[in-house]
Amino acid sequence: EATINGTLWLNTINKFKPKLYYKKKDISPYFWVNGKMPVSEKWQKLAADKFIDFKLSVGGLVKNPVELSLEELRKMGLEQNITMHHCI
């Protein structure tokens, strides 16, 4: 299996030449979902309301656990980086 995956990598994806910076024109118009789109009632309600009630919880082994609303996240400012990503 490792031989097949390695050969596949060398002959396909590895041929892409990553650049340091990409432009908006380089972005695929198709959003490739990683896995399956959520279908729960909770997610559907959040999506219908444009995620206005969404909360990001940061916890576990962190010094300062916090819960942030979408508005609070937006107030932090925007940093944008366009990259090439291959999920295998």
VENPE-V731896 format. One record per residue. PHI is phi in radians with two decimals (* if undefined). Layout:
phi:PHI
phi:PHI
This chain:
phi:*
phi:-1.10
phi:-1.14
phi:-1.12
phi:-1.09
phi:-1.10
phi:-1.13
phi:-1.04
phi:-1.05
phi:-1.11
phi:-1.65
phi:-2.24
phi:-1.05
phi:-1.11
phi:-1.33
phi:-1.15
phi:-1.85
phi:-1.08
phi:-1.94
phi:-1.19
phi:-2.28
phi:-2.09
phi:-1.93
phi:-0.99
phi:-1.14
phi:-1.43
phi:-1.38
phi:-1.16
phi:-1.27
phi:-1.70
phi:-1.53
phi:-1.44
phi:-1.32
phi:-1.61
phi:1.74
phi:-1.97
phi:-1.14
phi:-1.07
phi:-2.25
phi:-1.12
phi:-1.07
phi:-1.05
phi:-1.15
phi:-1.06
phi:-1.18
phi:-1.02
phi:-1.12
phi:-1.09
phi:-1.67
phi:0.99
phi:1.07
phi:-1.08
phi:-1.69
phi:-1.17
phi:-2.28
phi:-1.70
phi:-1.74
phi:-1.96
phi:-2.59
phi:1.51
phi:-1.51
phi:-2.03
phi:-1.20
phi:-2.22
phi:-1.04
phi:-2.64
phi:-2.18
phi:-2.13
phi:-1.42
phi:-1.07
phi:-1.10
phi:-1.13
phi:-1.11
phi:-1.13
phi:-1.18
phi:-1.24
phi:1.75
phi:-2.10
phi:-2.20
phi:-2.05
phi:-2.51
phi:-1.74
phi:-2.24
phi:-1.68
phi:-2.29
phi:-2.14
phi:-1.81
phi:-1.99
